[in-house]
Amino acid sequence: MVQNNPSNQMASTGMQVASDINIQSVAPATGRQGQSQWLITAGVPWSQYPERFWIDAVAGAPPIAPGQHHCAFTIGRVKVVNGVPQQGTVAFHYRFTINIVDYTGGAYPDVMSLTFGPTANTPQSGGAPSGAPSGAPGPSREQSIIRQSSMKAVIDAKVTAYNNATRLVAEGHVLPDEDATVNDTIMIVAEGMTTNILLSSTPAWVDYIVGIINETNKVQVDDAEDEEDNG
């Protein structure tokens, strides 16, 4: 799973950012207003899965060449999967819009240098947190150790959850809904599994996986019995 590289700058919706991406394919498309567009599928550093982008096609301009491009983006709204908004704690929970495919400026921060959190929808103001006295002492060594250990536990839980969710979807135990992609389905299953891993005193997430597999096997047995009855 791809993690952000946090800095002191908090991401916000509408922020202009930059990143290197690997464009894998470019195909003609039509926008909602009937305008000509390019549908770009690209590998991005903030997700282990390719992302898709749509940009307006300029008349007479050659197609965008696959390969590495340094692009300028706008951070959009939080993704909504099956009617459920994503938590907004990592970059891939957000939609990104490409503004410039080959950006040569240096005014925008790199996506991976930003901190994403539930408050990323609201631009952040500088200065000390509300209620914190100016010059307040930083966290103690013990607090830093606890924080680092807690972050490692969360990251390990997310990695385990995404690996298991990917396997469940790949083996057909979980099928995407009609309006959801495979990547969206993996994300939803993994988020639920992560919660179980972090909050359960017993390995309830193991029971969750076993339950899904057992239900799949039961459906297959029922279908086979129905075919025998009909035969």
Phi, psi and omega in degrees: 000137182275129178251153175285159175255091191298146172229193180279353184262125180272134177289155177211150178300133182094352180291142175271127182224172179225157178192152170277133176229160178249101181288121183266324180205153178225128182226146176298145179212169179237128180284175182296334179264012179083006182280153178287136180222168168249133172262115184254128171250125188215147169280134183235152185288344183267003179213146177278356179244149178298149176248157178246141180226148176240130175227150179292139180270128179277129182303130178084350181280144179290158177299155178287131183281135173300156180126193183283132176220141174263115190241155173257136184232163165244131176286123181264201184283167177293140178293145175244120182244119182054039178081001182249118177295142176288162187290335179079020183270348179222164187298322185287358172283351185249154173272142178239141177246129177282126176262318181224124182289312179247088184270128183248000180278179180226021185276341187260141177288153176288141181306316186285356177267357185264157173260124178255139179204176181303340181266011184293345178286342183245125179306139183265142176265156181281181177094180181287154177301152181302131178089350180270128180292145178298134180079017180297143182295149179284180181293149179286170179299319180297319179295321179296319179296316179297318180296316180296319179295320180294318179297320179296321179296320180294315181297315179299320179295319180293319179298314179300315182296316182291324176296315180291320179296320178298318180294318181298318180289318182296326182272000175084011178283334176234127181250140178296145172293170186300324184256016182241145176275169177299318180297319178297319180297315178301318182298315182296312180298319181294321179297317178295321180292322178299317178300316179297320181297316187282328187262341186273133174282338174246159183288064181296335180293332176294316177300325179298314179295313180300320179298319179296315181295318179297320179295321177298314180296322180296318179297319180295320178294316179299319179296320180295321179293324178296321179295322178294319179297319181287336180284000000 
